[in-house]
Amino acid sequence: MKLKAQQIAGLGLFTAIVVVLQALAVNIRFGVFSITLVLIPIVVGAALYGWLAGAWLGFVFGLVVLFTDAGAFLAINVPGTIITCILKGAAAGAAAGAVYKLLEKKNTWLAVIVAALVAPICNTGIFLFGCRLFFYDTIKVWAEGAGFANAGTYMIVGFVGINFIVETVTNLILCTVAVQLIKTGKKMMGPKQA
């Protein structure tokens, strides 16, 4: 994949947006974890520049989460935290880009809506899988301390419930903005590059 200067600049801009939004998201909390708006630029960047760009933007998202918001998990299992943070972000971006590309020719609106749904589903699903795989014994103790009889219920209700709903609804609401950004970006890139 040969990148043009315009694509490099665009990807650099999206990378900066991802870093800033995720760094700010540490202060926006509903429940245990922070709410992130960063999935929107990941979806838009993946739609404009492809699934590899989505994977890159998700990777950057995972790195920022790792360095700003993963302290409790790092204290339990460093390799598990690194794998979970990086994988969930990169996979969410790559999946959003792949789904967008698959549906783009049929319907741009549908492509963006499905990509905007796939990103938080993938991000949250891999996070939950990582919690089960790497942190389950500690999470069981946390669940008991919070009055939950079941650690699985605690993970879904306590960890991701509100966050997942807010992130997904935000993605869907901002789909119209994302579609307009994608159309504008494609016009700027020209027909040969789009």
N, CA, C and O of each residue as an XYZ file, in Angstrom:
776
protein
N       0.848     -1.174      0.000
C       0.000      0.000      0.000
C       0.895      1.240      0.000
O       1.600      1.514      0.971
N       0.852      1.976     -1.102
C       1.643      3.186     -1.232
C       0.820      4.373     -0.739
O      -0.268      4.637     -1.250
N       1.342      5.081      0.250
C       0.616      6.206      0.813
C       1.034      7.516      0.152
O       2.221      7.783     -0.034
N       0.059      8.308     -0.189
C       0.301      9.648     -0.723
C       0.439     10.618      0.451
O       0.013     10.331      1.570
N       1.040     11.765      0.171
C       1.246     12.777      1.220
C      -0.069     13.164      1.887
O      -0.121     13.353      3.103
N      -1.128     13.281      1.095
C      -2.434     13.655      1.640
C      -2.956     12.573      2.596
O      -3.533     12.888      3.637
N      -2.753     11.317      2.245
C      -3.191     10.219      3.102
C      -2.365     10.165      4.389
O      -2.903      9.919      5.468
N      -1.073     10.394      4.271
C      -0.208     10.403      5.456
C      -0.624     11.522      6.401
O      -0.702     11.330      7.614
N      -0.893     12.700      5.826
C      -1.333     13.833      6.645
C      -2.673     13.529      7.303
O      -2.864     13.823      8.483
N      -3.603     12.944      6.550
C      -4.913     12.601      7.107
C      -4.810     11.578      8.218
O      -5.451     11.717      9.260
N      -4.005     10.552      7.999
C      -3.829      9.525      9.029
C      -3.132     10.106     10.261
O      -3.450      9.740     11.393
N      -2.190     11.005     10.033
C      -1.534     11.680     11.154
C      -2.518     12.515     11.960
O      -2.466     12.540     13.190
N      -3.411     13.196     11.258
C      -4.435     14.003     11.933
C      -5.368     13.107     12.748
O      -5.672     13.415     13.900
N      -5.820     12.009     12.161
C      -6.686     11.085     12.899
C      -5.956     10.477     14.088
O      -6.560     10.269     15.141
N      -4.674     10.192     13.938
C      -3.885      9.658     15.053
C      -3.858     10.663     16.204
O      -4.043     10.290     17.362
N      -3.631     11.925     15.885
C      -3.617     12.968     16.918
C      -4.977     13.104     17.587
O      -5.052     13.276     18.804
N      -6.040     13.029     16.817
C      -7.393     13.116     17.376
C      -7.648     11.947     18.331
O      -8.221     12.132     19.404
N      -7.225     10.759     17.940
C      -7.388      9.577     18.798
C      -6.664      9.780     20.132
O      -7.225      9.513     21.194
N      -5.422     10.251     20.072
C      -4.638     10.458     21.297
C      -5.313     11.479     22.202
O      -5.470     11.241     23.400
N      -5.711     12.606     21.639
C      -6.312     13.677     22.448
C      -7.658     13.232     23.030
O      -7.907     13.413     24.222
N      -8.520     12.655     22.199
C      -9.828     12.229     22.703
C      -9.710     11.180     23.804
O     -10.430     11.242     24.801
N      -8.809     10.219     23.630
C      -8.675      9.183     24.654
C      -8.017      9.732     25.917
O      -8.374      9.327     27.023
N      -7.078     10.634     25.768
C      -6.459     11.237     26.947
C      -7.489     12.045     27.743
O      -7.449     12.061     28.973
N      -8.405     12.713     27.045
C      -9.463     13.462     27.722
C     -10.528     12.538     28.313
O     -11.138     12.859     29.333
N     -10.750     11.392     27.669
C     -11.802     10.465     28.099
C     -11.556      9.887     29.479
O     -12.494      9.431     30.133
N     -10.321      9.896     29.930
C     -10.005      9.357     31.257
C     -10.829     10.062     32.328
O     -11.110      9.479     33.374
N     -11.216     11.305     32.078
C     -11.970     12.087     33.058
C     -13.477     11.957     32.917
O     -14.211     12.494     33.745
N     -13.969     11.252     31.882
C     -15.405     11.083     31.666
C     -15.757      9.658     32.042
O     -15.424      8.718     31.321
N     -16.431      9.497     33.172
C     -16.717      8.148     33.675
C     -18.199      7.964     33.962
O     -18.864      8.829     34.530
N     -18.686      6.806     33.547
C     -19.981      6.281     33.949
C     -19.681      4.867     34.391
O     -19.412      4.009     33.550
N     -19.718      4.602     35.655
C     -19.335      3.287     36.140
C     -17.839      3.235     36.381
O     -17.220      4.238     36.735
N     -17.269      2.063     36.187
C     -15.874      1.824     36.533
C     -14.904      2.419     35.512
O     -13.843      2.919     35.885
N     -15.255      2.371     34.253
C     -14.324      2.767     33.202
C     -14.761      4.053     32.516
O     -15.907      4.488     32.632
N     -13.817      4.644     31.800
C     -14.103      5.895     31.118
C     -14.879      5.646     29.829
O     -14.740      4.608     29.183
N     -15.693      6.627     29.483
C     -16.434      6.607     28.220
C     -15.519      7.203     27.159
O     -14.894      8.240     27.383
N     -15.441      6.558     26.023
C     -14.574      7.058     24.977
C     -15.364      7.473     23.750
O     -16.306      6.793     23.342
N     -14.975      8.580     23.174
C     -15.520      9.029     21.898
C     -14.569      8.688     20.765
O     -14.832      9.014     19.607
N     -13.478      8.040     21.092
C     -12.393      7.807     20.154
C     -12.775      6.812     19.058
O     -12.108      6.759     18.025
N     -13.816      6.034     19.257
C     -14.199      5.084     18.224
C     -14.692      5.787     16.958
O     -14.583      5.226     15.867
N     -15.227      6.992     17.080
C     -15.683      7.729     15.890
C     -14.521      8.040     14.948
O     -14.608      7.689     13.771
N     -13.423      8.688     15.406
C     -12.333      8.914     14.445
C     -11.684      7.617     13.958
O     -11.125      7.581     12.862
N     -11.753      6.567     14.754
C     -11.231      5.282     14.293
C     -12.088      4.762     13.140
O     -11.554      4.309     12.128
N     -13.403      4.824     13.285
C     -14.305      4.369     12.220
C     -14.137      5.229     10.969
O     -14.043      4.699      9.862
N     -14.100      6.533     11.136
C     -13.962      7.428      9.982
C     -12.608      7.218      9.307
O     -12.533      7.137      8.081
N     -11.545      7.130     10.095
C     -10.221      6.895      9.532
C     -10.143      5.561      8.808
O      -9.527      5.464      7.747
N     -10.762      4.533      9.374
C     -10.778      3.214      8.735
C     -11.567      3.253      7.432
O     -11.189      2.612      6.452
N     -12.659      4.001      7.425
C     -13.470      4.108      6.208
C     -12.721      4.870      5.114
O     -12.782      4.494      3.944
N     -12.026      5.922      5.485
C     -11.297      6.727      4.500
C     -10.037      6.049      3.986
O      -9.734      6.119      2.795
N      -9.295      5.388      4.884
C      -7.960      4.911      4.527
C      -7.801      3.397      4.567
O      -6.723      2.887      4.260
N      -8.854      2.665      4.940
C      -8.797      1.208      4.900
C      -8.611      0.558      6.261
O      -8.396      1.221      7.276
N      -8.703     -0.765      6.241
C      -8.677     -1.519      7.491
C      -7.322     -1.447      8.188
O      -7.259     -1.501      9.416
N      -6.224     -1.324      7.416
C      -4.908     -1.194      8.063
C      -4.809      0.119      8.836
O      -4.246      0.169      9.930
N      -5.361      1.173      8.255
C      -5.397      2.459      8.961
C      -6.259      2.342     10.213
O      -5.915      2.882     11.265
N      -7.388      1.630     10.094
C      -8.239      1.392     11.261
C      -7.499      0.629     12.347
O      -7.609      0.942     13.533
N      -6.736     -0.387     11.919
C      -5.944     -1.152     12.890
C      -4.899     -0.257     13.554
O      -4.684     -0.353     14.763
N      -4.247      0.610     12.778
C      -3.254      1.540     13.335
C      -3.906      2.468     14.358
O      -3.402      2.627     15.469
N      -5.027      3.077     13.978
C      -5.707      4.012     14.882
C      -6.176      3.288     16.148
O      -6.091      3.838     17.246
N      -6.666      2.066     15.995
C      -7.056      1.276     17.159
C      -5.875      0.901     18.034
O      -5.984      0.877     19.259
N      -4.741      0.607     17.400
C      -3.505      0.311     18.132
C      -3.096      1.520     18.972
O      -2.739      1.375     20.141
N      -3.149      2.705     18.378
C      -2.811      3.935     19.105
C      -3.783      4.132     20.269
O      -3.371      4.490     21.372
N      -5.056      3.901     20.024
C      -6.072      3.972     21.072
C      -5.712      3.022     22.219
O      -5.767      3.403     23.388
N      -5.346      1.790     21.877
C      -4.963      0.808     22.891
C      -3.753      1.245     23.699
O      -3.707      1.056     24.914
N      -2.763      1.837     23.014
C      -1.574      2.334     23.725
C      -1.939      3.439     24.713
O      -1.461      3.447     25.847
N      -2.788      4.370     24.279
C      -3.167      5.473     25.171
C      -3.939      4.930     26.369
O      -3.716      5.371     27.496
N      -4.846      3.977     26.139
C      -5.571      3.349     27.254
C      -4.583      2.692     28.201
O      -4.694      2.829     29.419
N      -3.628      1.986     27.645
C      -2.625      1.282     28.446
C      -1.873      2.237     29.368
O      -1.624      1.915     30.530
N      -1.513      3.408     28.852
C      -0.704      4.352     29.633
C      -1.511      5.312     30.490
O      -0.945      5.976     31.359
N      -2.834      5.406     30.268
C      -3.609      6.380     31.037
C      -4.697      5.776     31.919
O      -5.115      6.406     32.891
N      -5.169      4.552     31.598
C      -6.390      4.092     32.257
C      -6.374      2.602     32.609
O      -7.433      2.020     32.848
N      -5.211      1.984     32.644
C      -5.173      0.534     32.864
C      -4.447      0.148     34.142
O      -4.045     -1.005     34.296
N      -4.273      1.084     35.055
C      -3.484      0.844     36.258
C      -3.933     -0.337     37.089
O      -3.100     -1.128     37.532
N      -5.238     -0.478     37.314
C      -5.736     -1.578     38.150
C      -5.420     -2.926     37.525
O      -5.081     -3.878     38.228
N      -5.530     -3.008     36.214
C      -5.253     -4.282     35.536
C      -3.758     -4.539     35.423
O      -3.324     -5.687     35.509
N      -2.964     -3.494     35.231
C      -1.508     -3.667     35.178
C      -0.972     -4.244     36.483
O      -0.016     -5.019     36.479
N      -1.592     -3.863     37.600
C      -1.161     -4.371     38.901
C      -1.444     -5.868     39.045
O      -0.819     -6.538     39.867
N      -2.376     -6.396     38.254
C      -2.757     -7.810     38.349
C      -1.952     -8.667     37.374
O      -1.414     -9.709     37.750
N      -1.873     -8.217     36.108
C      -1.263     -9.040     35.071
C      -0.779     -8.120     33.944
O      -1.572     -7.706     33.098
N       0.506     -7.805     33.932
C       1.059     -6.870     32.944
C       0.901     -7.399     31.517
O       0.351     -6.683     30.681
N       1.356     -8.617     31.193
C       1.198     -9.086     29.810
C      -0.276     -9.155     29.377
O      -0.609     -8.795     28.248
N      -1.145     -9.613     30.267
C      -2.572     -9.695     29.951
C      -3.172     -8.335     29.675
O      -4.011     -8.190     28.786
N      -2.749     -7.340     30.428
C      -3.238     -5.975     30.217
C      -2.766     -5.436     28.879
O      -3.547     -4.846     28.132
N      -1.496     -5.635     28.574
C      -0.948     -5.151     27.299
C      -1.672     -5.817     26.131
O      -2.099     -5.140     25.195
N      -1.809     -7.128     26.183
C      -2.480     -7.863     25.102
C      -3.916     -7.384     24.944
O      -4.360     -7.110     23.829
N      -4.640     -7.282     26.045
C      -6.050     -6.892     25.985
C      -6.207     -5.479     25.431
O      -7.019     -5.258     24.533
N      -5.447     -4.528     25.949
C      -5.577     -3.131     25.499
C      -5.244     -2.971     24.021
O      -5.993     -2.337     23.277
N      -4.141     -3.534     23.602
C      -3.711     -3.375     22.216
C      -4.643     -4.137     21.268
O      -5.052     -3.604     20.236
N      -4.973     -5.373     21.616
C      -5.795     -6.198     20.739
C      -7.197     -5.634     20.562
O      -7.719     -5.613     19.448
N      -7.807     -5.181     21.641
C      -9.187     -4.689     21.537
C      -9.263     -3.453     20.650
O     -10.201     -3.313     19.864
N      -8.300     -2.568     20.764
C      -8.314     -1.369     19.934
C      -8.012     -1.672     18.483
O      -8.744     -1.244     17.590
N      -6.934     -2.411     18.240
C      -6.534     -2.705     16.859
C      -7.596     -3.530     16.140
O      -7.881     -3.280     14.969
N      -8.176     -4.500     16.814
C      -9.205     -5.330     16.189
C     -10.466     -4.520     15.897
O     -11.096     -4.709     14.857
N     -10.836     -3.621     16.804
C     -12.020     -2.787     16.573
C     -11.827     -1.915     15.337
O     -12.740     -1.788     14.521
N     -10.652     -1.315     15.193
C     -10.380     -0.479     14.023
C     -10.317     -1.278     12.733
O     -10.877     -0.867     11.717
N      -9.640     -2.415     12.769
C      -9.532     -3.259     11.576
C     -10.906     -3.791     11.162
O     -11.238     -3.794      9.976
N     -11.693     -4.235     12.123
C     -13.026     -4.769     11.816
C     -13.926     -3.681     11.236
O     -14.658     -3.928     10.277
N     -13.876     -2.482     11.810
C     -14.682     -1.374     11.287
C     -14.301     -1.074      9.837
O     -15.174     -0.874      8.992
N     -12.998     -1.043      9.551
C     -12.540     -0.782      8.189
C     -12.935     -1.875      7.216
O     -13.323     -1.588      6.083
N     -12.840     -3.123      7.643
C     -13.200     -4.252      6.773
C     -14.693     -4.259      6.468
O     -15.096     -4.471      5.324
N     -15.510     -4.028      7.488
C     -16.963     -4.001      7.303
C     -17.351     -2.825      6.407
O     -18.194     -2.962      5.520
N     -16.738     -1.684      6.643
C     -17.050     -0.516      5.812
C     -16.739     -0.817      4.349
O     -17.563     -0.559      3.471
N     -15.568     -1.354      4.088
C     -15.151     -1.652      2.711
C     -16.098     -2.658      2.060
O     -16.433     -2.533      0.882
N     -16.525     -3.647      2.828
C     -17.420     -4.674      2.320
C     -18.774     -4.097      1.891
O     -19.347     -4.536      0.893
N     -19.284     -3.117      2.638
C     -20.630     -2.586      2.390
C     -20.652     -1.257      1.634
O     -21.714     -0.824      1.186
N     -19.512     -0.614      1.490
C     -19.443      0.738      0.935
C     -20.108      0.866     -0.436
O     -20.856      1.816     -0.671
N     -19.851     -0.058     -1.325
C     -20.390      0.040     -2.682
C     -21.907     -0.131     -2.718
O     -22.573      0.414     -3.598
N     -22.449     -0.878     -1.774
C     -23.895     -1.083     -1.718
C     -24.608      0.143     -1.169
O     -25.612      0.591     -1.722
N     -24.066      0.693     -0.049
C     -24.730      1.821      0.586
C     -23.777      2.438      1.623
O     -23.421      1.791      2.607
N     -23.374      3.676      1.394
C     -22.428      4.349      2.302
C     -23.007      4.493      3.702
O     -22.304      4.293      4.693
N     -24.293      4.840      3.787
C     -24.912      5.015      5.098
C     -24.904      3.708      5.873
O     -24.549      3.679      7.052
N     -25.291      2.639      5.215
C     -25.297      1.325      5.859
C     -23.882      0.931      6.275
O     -23.678      0.405      7.369
N     -22.915      1.183      5.411
C     -21.523      0.845      5.711
C     -21.043      1.544      6.979
O     -20.395      0.926      7.824
N     -21.359      2.825      7.111
C     -20.925      3.577      8.294
C     -21.672      3.116      9.536
O     -21.071      2.978     10.602
N     -22.967      2.877      9.415
C     -23.748      2.438     10.577
C     -23.233      1.092     11.088
O     -23.046      0.909     12.291
N     -23.007      0.156     10.172
C     -22.526     -1.166     10.594
C     -21.109     -1.060     11.164
O     -20.798     -1.696     12.171
N     -20.247     -0.258     10.524
C     -18.887     -0.068     11.052
C     -18.926      0.577     12.437
O     -18.147      0.218     13.320
N     -19.846      1.539     12.619
C     -19.979      2.218     13.907
C     -20.530      1.281     14.984
O     -20.292      1.504     16.171
N     -21.259      0.242     14.588
C     -21.716     -0.778     15.540
C     -20.631     -1.809     15.814
O     -20.448     -2.236     16.954
N     -19.918     -2.206     14.779
C     -18.894     -3.238     14.906
C     -17.760     -2.781     15.827
O     -17.254     -3.574     16.621
N     -17.361     -1.518     15.729
C     -16.228     -1.034     16.533
C     -16.454     -1.205     18.038
O     -15.607     -1.811     18.695
N     -17.563     -0.700     18.623
C     -17.731     -0.900     20.069
C     -18.021     -2.350     20.451
O     -17.639     -2.790     21.535
N     -18.693     -3.097     19.572
C     -18.955     -4.505     19.873
C     -17.632     -5.270     19.954
O     -17.413     -6.048     20.883
N     -16.763     -5.044     18.981
C     -15.459     -5.713     18.957
C     -14.601     -5.266     20.148
O     -14.011     -6.096     20.839
N     -14.536     -3.959     20.380
C     -13.754     -3.405     21.478
C     -14.202     -3.985     22.818
O     -13.377     -4.435     23.613
N     -15.505     -3.971     23.060
C     -16.045     -4.447     24.330
C     -15.952     -5.968     24.442
O     -15.640     -6.503     25.506
N     -16.223     -6.652     23.345
C     -16.147     -8.114     23.364
C     -14.745     -8.612     23.697
O     -14.584     -9.521     24.511
N     -13.740     -8.024     23.076
C     -12.358     -8.440     23.355
C     -11.957     -8.036     24.768
O     -11.214     -8.766     25.425
N     -12.429     -6.894     25.248
C     -12.161     -6.503     26.631
C     -12.725     -7.544     27.595
O     -12.036     -7.970     28.522
N     -13.982     -7.957     27.378
C     -14.595     -8.954     28.254
C     -13.862    -10.290     28.174
O     -13.659    -10.952     29.192
N     -13.468    -10.682     26.975
C     -12.705    -11.920     26.804
C     -11.369    -11.821     27.555
O     -10.961    -12.767     28.228
N     -10.694    -10.671     27.436
C      -9.435    -10.457     28.164
C      -9.647    -10.503     29.669
O      -8.824    -11.057     30.397
N     -10.755     -9.922     30.141
C     -11.065     -9.975     31.577
C     -11.239    -11.413     32.040
O     -10.741    -11.804     33.095
N     -11.943    -12.185     31.246
C     -12.180    -13.594     31.608
C     -10.884    -14.407     31.561
O     -10.643    -15.256     32.419
N     -10.068    -14.140     30.568
C      -8.853    -14.916     30.360
C      -7.742    -14.560     31.356
O      -7.068    -15.448     31.880
N      -7.553    -13.269     31.613
C      -6.388    -12.822     32.384
C      -6.683    -12.367     33.817
O      -5.787    -12.396     34.661
N      -7.918    -11.948     34.108
C      -8.184    -11.278     35.394
C      -9.339    -11.876     36.181
O      -9.788    -11.279     37.159
N      -9.825    -13.033     35.781
C     -11.078    -13.546     36.322
C     -11.045    -13.771     37.835
O     -12.012    -13.444     38.522
N      -9.963    -14.318     38.359
C      -9.903    -14.572     39.803
C     -10.029    -13.278     40.604
O     -10.737    -13.232     41.609
N      -9.351    -12.243     40.162
C      -9.448    -10.946     40.844
C     -10.832    -10.345     40.665
O     -11.381     -9.761     41.600
N     -11.397    -10.482     39.482
C     -12.729     -9.935     39.217
C     -13.779    -10.636     40.084
O     -14.742    -10.002     40.515
N     -13.605    -11.929     40.341
C     -14.533    -12.633     41.241
C     -14.513    -11.993     42.631
O     -15.561    -11.817     43.253
N     -13.328    -11.648     43.111
C     -13.212    -10.992     44.419
C     -13.885     -9.618     44.377
O     -14.613     -9.249     45.298
N     -13.637     -8.869     43.307
C     -14.274     -7.556     43.154
C     -15.792     -7.689     43.116
O     -16.508     -6.887     43.717
N     -16.283     -8.714     42.401
C     -17.730     -8.929     42.287
C     -18.345     -9.207     43.653
O     -19.388     -8.651     43.996
N     -17.704    -10.060     44.423
C     -18.204    -10.361     45.766
C     -18.219     -9.099     46.622
O     -19.181     -8.852     47.349
N     -17.158     -8.303     46.537
C     -17.089     -7.055     47.310
C     -18.150     -6.052     46.904
O     -18.577     -5.231     47.716
N     -18.581     -6.114     45.641
C     -19.612     -5.195     45.151
C     -21.017     -5.764     45.334
O     -22.001     -5.128     44.955
N     -21.113     -6.982     45.923
C     -22.419     -7.565     46.190
C     -23.005     -8.371     45.032
O     -24.201     -8.662     45.037
N     -22.203     -8.732     44.056
C     -22.670     -9.547     42.934
C     -22.403    -11.019     43.249
O     -21.339    -11.367     43.762
N     -23.358    -11.864     42.944
C     -23.190    -13.296     43.174
C     -22.390    -13.951     42.058
O     -21.841    -15.038     42.238
N     -22.325    -13.291     40.908
C     -21.705    -13.871     39.730
C     -20.708    -12.883     39.122
O     -21.053    -11.725     38.883
N     -19.483    -13.329     38.872
C     -18.460    -12.449     38.299
C     -18.791    -12.044     36.869
O     -18.476    -10.929     36.455
N     -19.425    -12.939     36.108
C     -19.823    -12.615     34.736
C     -20.823    -11.481     34.700
O     -20.703    -10.564     33.887
N     -21.814    -11.541     35.582
C     -22.800    -10.458     35.672
C     -22.119     -9.158     36.076
O     -22.431     -8.096     35.538
N     -21.206     -9.240     37.008
C     -20.459     -8.055     37.444
C     -19.679     -7.440     36.283
O     -19.660     -6.219     36.124
N     -19.033     -8.284     35.469
C     -18.265     -7.757     34.332
C     -19.184     -7.030     33.359
O     -18.846     -5.955     32.865
N     -20.335     -7.612     33.086
C     -21.244     -7.003     32.104
C     -21.937     -5.780     32.680
O     -21.986     -4.736     32.029
N     -22.469     -5.890     33.878
C     -23.210     -4.772     34.476
C     -22.260     -3.714     35.035
O     -22.425     -2.524     34.770
N     -21.275     -4.147     35.800
C     -20.391     -3.205     36.477
C     -19.306     -2.611     35.602
O     -18.973     -1.433     35.732
N     -18.749     -3.426     34.702
C     -17.636     -2.950     33.876
C     -18.094     -2.258     32.601
O     -17.695     -1.128     32.320
N     -18.931     -2.938     31.835
C     -19.166     -2.455     30.471
C     -20.592     -2.023     30.174
O     -20.822     -1.397     29.139
N     -21.536     -2.316     31.007
C     -22.939     -2.046     30.703
C     -23.229     -0.638     30.236
O     -23.590     -0.429     29.077
N     -23.079      0.320     31.110
C     -23.386      1.710     30.773
C     -22.403      2.239     29.735
O     -22.799      2.929     28.796
N     -21.146      1.922     29.901
C     -20.128      2.386     28.952
C     -20.441      1.918     27.536
O     -20.392      2.706     26.592
N     -20.759      0.642     27.392
C     -21.040      0.091     26.068
C     -22.252      0.776     25.444
O     -22.228      1.129     24.265
N     -23.294      0.962     26.219
C     -24.512      1.603     25.696
C     -24.216      3.039     25.259
O     -24.605      3.448     24.165
N     -23.534      3.799     26.103
C     -23.225      5.195     25.765
C     -22.324      5.262     24.534
O     -22.567      6.067     23.635
N     -21.293      4.427     24.485
C     -20.386      4.442     23.331
C     -21.101      4.042     22.041
O     -20.874      4.650     20.995
N     -21.948      3.043     22.104
C     -22.658      2.588     20.913
C     -23.658      3.633     20.435
O     -23.722      3.933     19.243
N     -24.434      4.184     21.354
C     -25.408      5.220     20.974
C     -24.691      6.441     20.398
O     -25.136      7.010     19.401
N     -23.594      6.841     21.016
C     -22.819      7.970     20.508
C     -22.325      7.693     19.094
O     -22.412      8.559     18.223
N     -21.811      6.499     18.866
C     -21.359      6.133     17.522
C     -22.500      6.237     16.519
O     -22.323      6.787     15.432
N     -23.655      5.719     16.873
C     -24.780      5.732     15.941
C     -25.300      7.146     15.690
O     -25.647      7.491     14.560
N     -25.355      7.960     16.738
C     -25.824      9.339     16.572
C     -24.882     10.125     15.661
O     -25.321     10.918     14.828
N     -23.591      9.893     15.832
C     -22.609     10.646     15.052
C     -22.360     10.041     13.667
O     -21.483     10.504     12.938
N     -23.120      9.018     13.307
C     -22.947      8.409     11.982
C     -23.197      9.406     10.860
O     -22.499      9.386      9.846
N     -24.182     10.276     11.028
C     -24.449     11.248      9.956
C     -23.251     12.169      9.759
O     -22.905     12.512      8.629
N     -22.624     12.564     10.851
C     -21.421     13.388     10.757
C     -20.307     12.596     10.092
O     -19.592     13.115      9.234
N     -20.165     11.338     10.492
C     -19.123     10.490      9.915
C     -19.323     10.313      8.415
O     -18.362     10.376      7.648
N     -20.566     10.093      7.993
C     -20.838      9.933      6.565
C     -20.438     11.197      5.811
O     -19.816     11.122      4.751
N     -20.792     12.342      6.351
C     -20.432     13.599      5.685
C     -18.915     13.780      5.626
O     -18.384     14.222      4.607
N     -18.220     13.444      6.704
C     -16.759     13.532      6.703
C     -16.141     12.591      5.674
O     -15.180     12.946      4.991
N     -16.696     11.404      5.573
C     -16.184     10.431      4.611
C     -16.388     10.933      3.193
O     -15.476     10.867      2.368
N     -17.582     11.435      2.909
C     -17.858     11.947      1.558
C     -16.950     13.129      1.232
O     -16.416     13.213      0.126
N     -16.774     14.032      2.174
C     -15.900     15.183      1.968
C     -14.461     14.726      1.765
O     -13.767     15.216      0.875
N     -14.019     13.788      2.592
C     -12.659     13.273      2.472
C     -12.417     12.606      1.138
O     -11.363     12.790      0.528
N     -13.384     11.834      0.683
C     -13.221     11.150     -0.608
C     -13.177     12.151     -1.756
O     -12.437     11.953     -2.720
N     -13.960     13.221     -1.663
C     -13.913     14.261     -2.694
C     -12.546     14.926     -2.709
O     -12.000     15.226     -3.771
N     -11.996     15.154     -1.514
C     -10.674     15.792     -1.422
C      -9.573     14.887     -1.957
O      -8.593     15.361     -2.530
N      -9.741     13.568     -1.765
C      -8.728     12.619     -2.224
C      -8.758     12.464     -3.731
O      -7.746     12.105     -4.334
N      -9.888     12.726     -4.345
C      -9.987     12.601     -5.790
C     -10.390     11.205     -6.199
O     -10.236     10.266     -5.417
N     -10.913     11.041     -7.431
C     -11.442      9.752     -7.858
C     -10.392      8.655     -7.980
O     -10.724      7.485     -7.790
N      -9.140      8.982     -8.288
C      -8.113      7.959     -8.450
C      -7.709      7.348     -7.123
O      -7.364      6.168     -7.067
N      -7.746      8.135     -6.050
C      -7.291      7.670     -4.747
C      -8.403      7.117     -3.887
O      -8.143      6.359     -2.953
N      -9.643      7.485     -4.184
C     -10.785      7.103     -3.324
C     -11.113      5.655     -3.362
O     -12.044      5.215     -2.687
